[in-house]
Amino acid sequence: MWLFCSPEDGLLFAFDDGSPYTTVDALPPSTQVHDRMSPLALSALVVGAVAFLLFLILYVRVHAFVALLVTSLGVAVVGGIPPAEIIDVIIDGMGGTLGYIAVIIGIGAMIGEVLRQTGGAEQIASTLLRASGDEKAPWALSATGLIVAIPVFFDVALILFIPLVYSLVERTDKTLLYYAIPLVAGIAVAHSFIPPTPGPVAVAGLIEADLGWVILFGLIAGVPAVIVGGVFFGRYIDARIPLGVPEQMDIETVADPEAAGRRTPPFAQAIGIIAFPLALILLGTVSDVIWGEEHVIGMWMTFIGHPITALSVAVLLTFYLLGVRCGYPMKDVQRMATKSLEPVGLIILVTGAGGVLGNVLVETGVGEVLAEAMAASNLPIVLLAFGIAVVVRVSVGSATVSMVTAASFMAPVVAAGAHSAPLLGMITIAIASGATVLSHVNDSGFWLVSRYLGMDEAQTLKSWTVMETIVGGVGLLVVLVLSLFF
């Protein structure tokens, strides 16, 4: 049996052994002309793809980017995509994903690095700690982690602020985890829940969620997650694992701007640089709801509030207000911006490869099969998204890789259904929550926290791993309840 699709009228024809073809069905011109696999075979393909991907990453030790790309090629071949079209599908998946995501991740990294090197991040922390006092320091530390880690990567934020924790322990009668757990909880939530950190940006791009809704639900779910998993659990676990300041810790320090004759950015400017683009993005989302994209006000607000526009304006303000205005030559500011792009290259490539896998799965028809199976099971889509992310998180370790991989498998399911913009934002946070729980020995964050808090593996599992699981569980609970109204 051979298939032929007429591009003029979108009709699908079938003919056999040279016999005259007959009309089989009328389908849209975009309908794939290759033979689709049966639902059972497509389901087996998904399971096999997951198993093969995890095999490459866990046992062969192939980098996540290469593993995702090789898995995509294998799925395309087995899934019945014509060989002549496979490369185009891969290119479309990579380009369609990175055309949006790479810009946002790159600009966000620039803002974070300038904020760090000019002392703006430390200014936020010290101001919040002075305002709160030692008694409420855990709340200030959780807020510091949540705010500053929005543009700053997890490991950088931890290394930057852990000296504050050491200082508090040395001048109070509290032990280490009382202050450290709130800090790392805030950093972890910002790292996974709130753009422009790479994880939620990547997921939003892969499932085509509006970043404004992602930011809104990330904050709504993230704040209680930090309070429960950080402040409250920090008090609980501190009484059970009393620790002092670790000896001989190597802490990366940032040069003191004042010593170099430069001015530290004031608190309002430092926190404003973070809040400004988030506010613009949220404003664009709200205007879209109020006026719609057809209204002239709605069109302009959508443009101004688009993440690329908002972050482009924010990075220019960062260069001037935190850089030039504080006494830094523009060449030094640009050196900071260039340095910030060094660690994001692999993240961008992994995200692009995730987009490739998602596009391949869509082309093979997996989305329709999974959507039908989900409808038959009556399983809420946020739970499905969370469950897939948990499986990958436990297997792979890295939160960002877990989010990208889970979103790749969710993309065809989302594309096959009609979901509101708010619900897509909740699905993004559900994936982020699943990719946060159960951090253990295959996660670099596990060892980073273990090292800087001077804990052994058992203590890290009882503190950090449980805290991460509480954070992810609270995040899921919040979006699950909210999803009932959308």
N, C-alpha and C positions, 0 to 999 in steps of 0.2 A: 504494500500500500504506500503510495506517494501522496504527499500533501502539497497543495499549491494555494497561495493566498493572493487574491487580486487586490492590488493596492488602490485601485480606482473605486471599487464598490465595497471592499472589505469582505468579500465572499470567500469562503473556504471550500475548495474543490478537492475531490479525491478521484484518482484513477489508478488502474492496475494493469500492468503488462500491455501498455499501449492502447487500452480500450478508451473510448470517449469518456471524458470526465463528466461527473454529475455534481450538482450542488449538494453539499452535505449540510451546511448550516451557514447562517449569516452571522459573522462575527466582526468585531471592530478591527480596523486595519492594523492595530497594534498587537493583535493576538499573535502569540508565538506560533511559528509554522513547524517546529520540531515536535515529534511525538512526546506526549506527556507520560510520565510514569504513573503507575497506579498509586492510589493513596497509601496503601500498605508499603509499597516500595519507597515512596517519598518519605514516609515516617522512618523507615529503616535507614534511609540516606541521612536524615538528620542525626539519628543516634550514632551512625557510623562516622559522620563528620565530627561530632563532638569527641568521640573516642579517639579518632585519629589525631585531632588537634591536641588533645591532652597528652597523647602518646609522644608526639613530637616535642612538646614543651617539657614534659616531666621526665621522660626516659631518654630520649635522644638528645635533650638539652639544646634544641634548636631555638634561636631567638624568636620571640612572639611574632615579630613582623614576618619573618620567613615562614614560620609555621602557619600563620593565617593565609599567606599567599599560596603556599603549596596546597593547603586544604581547599582553598577556593578553586584552584585548578582541578583538583581531583573531583570535587563536587560537580563542577561544570561538565567534566567528561562523563562521569557516571550518571549525572542528571539528565543527559540527553541534549544538551546545548550543542548545536552544530559546531564542529571544530573551527570553521571559518569565522564564527561569531564570538568565540570564547574570549579572544584577546580584546575585542571591542567592549565586551561586557565588563572585563576587568578594568580597562582604562576608564570606562564610564563610572564604575564604582569608585575608583580611586580619585578621579578628578572631581566628580560630583560631591564627594565627601570633603576633600581638602580645600576646595575652592572657598568654602565658608569657614571651616573649622581652623585651618592653619592660620588664617589672619587673626582670629580671636585669641587663640592660644599664644601666638607670637606677641601681640600687643599686650596682652595680660601679663606675660612674663617680663616685658620691658618695664611696665609700671611697678611690678613687684620688686625688681632688682634695684631700680632707682630709689624706691621707698626704703629698701633695706640699707643701701650703701650711704644714703644721705642722713641716716639716723631717724627718719620719719617713723619707722616701725617701732623703734625703741621709745620714741616720744609718745606714741599712743599707749604703749604698755605702762610707762612710768606715770603718765597722767592719770590713767585709770586706777593704778595702784595707790597713788597719793589720795585720790578722791575716795577710795573705798576704805583705806586703812587696813591694818593687818588682819582684823577680825573678818572682814569681808573680802579678803584677798582672793580666795578661791573663785568668787563670782567675777572679780576683775580679771583674773587669769583666764577664765573660760571665755569671757568677752574678748579679751586680747587675742586669744587663739582663733576665735570665730571671725573676728574682723580682719586681722592682719593676714591670716592664711588664705583669704579670698584671692589676692593676687600673688601670694608667695607660696612656693612649693612646701610640702609637708616637712621634708627633712631640713630645709633652710629655716622654716619657722621654729622647729623644735630646737635646733642648734642656737638660734638667735635668742630665744627666750628662756632656755633652761637655766642660765646664770641667775635670772630673777628668782627662780624657784630655790636655787641653792642659797641665795642671799636671805630669802624669807625664812628658810629652815634654820639658818645659823643665828638669826636674831629673834626667833620666837621659840616657844616650847612645842611646836608642832613638828611632825616628822614628814618625810619626803613626799609620800603619795597624797597627803592631804592637799598639797598645792600642785603636784605634778599631774595627777589624773584630771582635774578640771582643765588644765592647760592643754594636754594632749587630746582631750575630748573635743574642745573647741577647734583645735587644728584639724582633727580628723573629720569633723562635720563640714567645715569649710572646704576641705580637700575633696570630699565626695559629693556634697550637696549643692554647692553654690558656685555658679559661673563667675568669672572666667577661668576657674581651675580646669585643667584638661578633661577630667573624667566626665562631669556633667555636660560640658560643651560637646564632647564627642558623642555621648548618648543622645543628646538633643539633636545633633546633626544627623545621626544615623536613623532616628525614628521621626525626624522632621517635627520636633517639638519647638514651640515658641520659647525663647530664652527668658522672656518676661515672666511667663507662667512658671518656668523652672526656678527662677530666682524667688518668686513669691512663695511657692510651695516648699522650696528648699529652706527658706527662713521659717515658715510656719512649722515644718517638721523638725528643722534643725535646732531651734531654740529649746524646746522641751527635751530633745534628745541630749543636748549638752547639759541641761540642768539635772536630769535624772542620771545619765551615765557619767557625768563629770563631777558636779558638785556633791550630789547625794551619795553616789557610789564611792566617790573619793573619800568621804568621811567614813563610810563603812569599811572599806578595804584598808584604810590607813591604820585602823585600830587592830587589824589582824596581821598586817605585814609592816611593822615599824622599821623604817629605814632612815639612815642618815645620809649626808652628802657623800657621794662616792669619792674615793681618793684618786688623785692623779688623773682627773678627767681632762682630755684635750678638747678645748672648746674653741671653735672658730670665732675670732673676734673681728669686729668691723672697726676700721679706723675712726677715731673720735673727730667729728667734723670741726668742733671748736678748736682742737689742738692744731688743726691745719689752717686756722684763720677763716673758717667758713661757718655759716649759721645753721643750726639745726632747725628744720622746718617746724613751725608751731603746730600744736595739736589739731587745731581746726583745719589747717591746710592738709595735714597728713591724712586725717580721717575723711576729709572732704574729697580727696583724690580717689578714695575707694568708693565712697557713697555716690559720687556724681554719675559715673556711667551706669551704676545699678539703678539709680533713680530715673535716668533717661530711658533705659530699657523698659522699666516698669511703666513709665508714662506712655511710651509707644504702645504697649500692650493694652493699657486702659483706654487710650484714645481709639484704638481699633475696635474695642467693644462698644464705645459710646457713639462714635461717628462712622466707623467702617472705613474701608480703604478707598471708597469712591468719593467721599466728601473731601473738599479741598483741605480742610483742617486735618482730617484724618490722614490724608496723603502726606502732608508735611510732618505731622507728628510721627507717623510710621517711619518716615525717612530719618528724622532726628533720633528716634528711639531705636533704630535698628542697631544691633550690637556692634557692627563694624563702624557705623558712624559715631556711636556713643564712645566707644573705646578709642577711636582715632582722635576725637577731641580731647578725651581724658589723657592720652599719652602726651599730647602736645602741652597740655596744662602741667603735666608732671615734669616734663623737661624744663619748663620755664619756672614754675612756682617752687618745686623742690630742688631744681638744679641751678639755673642761672640766677634766680632771685636770692638763693642762699650762698652765692659766691663761687659756684662751680663753673669753670669754662665749659663752653658747649662741647669741646672735644672730649672732656672727661665724662660729660653726661652721655655722649654717644658711645663712649667706650663701655659704660655701664650697660647701655641698651644692647650693644653687640654681645657682651658677655652673657646676658640673660638668655640669648637664643641658643647657647651651647647645649643645655640639657633638654631642650624641647624637640630636637630633631627626631630622636627615636620615638618620642610620644606621638609626634605628628605622623610618622611612618606607620606605627602600629594602628593608629586611628584610621588612616587611609586603607590599610589592609583589612580592617574590620568592615569598612564600607564596601570593599570588594566582595567579601564573603556575603554580606547582606544582599548585595545586588545579584550575586550568583544564585542565592537561595530564592530570591524573588523570581528570577528568570526560569528556574526549574519548576515553579509552581508549588513550592513548599508552603508558602504563606497561606494559600487557600486551604490546604489540608490541615495545617495546624489551627487555623481559625475555625474550621468546622469541628475539629476535635475539641477545641476549647469551648465552643458553643454547646456541644453535646454534653460536656462535663459540668457546665454551669460554673466553672471556675472563674472568679474575677480576674481580669487581665493583669491587675496590679500584683496579684498573688503569683500568677504565672511568671511575670517578669522578675519578681523577687526570688522565686524558687530557682530559676535558671541562673541568676546572678550568684546565688549561694553556692550552687554546685561548682560553678567555675571558680569562685573565690576560694573555696576550700581546696580545690585541685591546683590552681595556678598560683595563688598568693597575692600578687599585685592587685591593688584595688582598681587602678586605672585600666590595666589589661583585662581584668574581670568585667569591668563595666563595658568596655569596647566589645569584648567577645559576646557577652550577654545581649547587648544591643544589636549585634549582628544577627543573632538568631531571632530576636524579637521583631526586627525590622519588617520581614515579610508578613508576620502575623498582624502587625499594626497596619501595614499597607493594605491588607485584605479586608479590613474592617472600617467602619465609619466611626471615628472617635473624635470627640470635641477637643479643642485646643487645651482647655484646662486638664482634661483627662490625660492627654499626652504629657503634660508637665508632671502629673502625678506618676505616670508610668516611669518617667525618667528618675524621679526620686525613689520609686520602688526598686529600680535597678541599682541605684546608688546605695540604698539600704542593704540590699542583698550582697553587694560587693564590699560592704563594711564589716559584716559580722564574721566571727570565728577566725580572726587573724591568728596565725600560728607560725610554726618554724619555717614555712616556705615563703613568708612575707618579709621583705626587707624592713618594713616598719617595725615588726616584732623585735628584730635584733637591734635596730636603732634605739628604740625605747629601752630595751634591756640594757644596752651599753650605758646610756646616759643616766639611767636611774640605778645602775649598779645591781641589777636583779639577776638571779639565775633563771633557767628556763621555767621551772615550776612556779616561781613567783610571778614571772611575766605572764604565764597562762592564767593565773588566778586574778591578776589585776588588769593588764592591758587587753587580753583576749576577751575577758568578761565585759570590760568597759565597751569595747568595740561591738560586741554582740548586743548589749543594752542599747547603744546608740542606733544600730541598725534596726533593732526590734521596735523601738519607739518611733523611728522614722516610718517604718512600714505601717504601724498601727494608725498613725496620724493620716497618712494618705489613703489607707484603706477605708477609714471612716469618711474622709472627705469625698472619696470616689462614689459613695452612695448617693451623693447629691448631684452628680454630673453624668 
